[in-house]
Amino acid sequence: MDPEAARTARESLDLAFHMSNILDTGLDRHTLSVLIALCDLGVNPEALAAVVKELRREKNSLSSSVPAAPSSLS
């Protein structure tokens, strides 16, 4: 990738990440980058959004069903 294209890609990701933060999506820069790359490859963005939502639901249900570790071993 030539330097100009790399700069443009970085600026685009920075803008998308800023928008993501304004919208309080909770996506980190790396995850957002992966999602954008998948969209660039032709993956349906609505399908990706559904997957992200489902993964978050699964994570929340797993974290709420796992008992908290004891704070000390005494």
C-alpha angles and dihedrals in degrees: 000000000000119000094252093052090047091051092049091048091050092049091049091051091047090053093046090048091050090051090047090054093048089052090047094231094156091226118142121222094258095050091047090050091052092048092050091049090051090051089050088055090055103263112151108257092213090055090050091050090052090051092050091049092048092048090051091050090050092048091050093048092048094047092048093049096049112087116238116258115248114262093227137020097225 
